């Protein structure tokens, strides 16, 4: 019964709305924004480490599983040929 009274008073309603807002931001940032930020950074770092030009076609991030998948990593030889 107290839950229904809190819903009427608004405290629980505000808490639920806050939780849903944070959850939505986490989802959008993890699935859509973070891959676009990481793609050029990782490509640049791989190029530095390998001392060769590298490119990444796609980065997939699942923020719920805390997983990252890199697809289409191209490493070019120093003369410009693909490896």
Secondary structure as GFF3:
##gff-version 3
##sequence-region A 1 83
A	DSSP	alpha_helix	2	9	.	.	.	ID=ss1
A	DSSP	alpha_helix	11	28	.	.	.	ID=ss2
A	DSSP	pi_helix	29	33	.	.	.	ID=ss3
A	DSSP	alpha_helix	34	50	.	.	.	ID=ss4
A	DSSP	beta_strand	54	62	.	.	.	ID=ss5
A	DSSP	beta_strand	67	75	.	.	.	ID=ss6
###
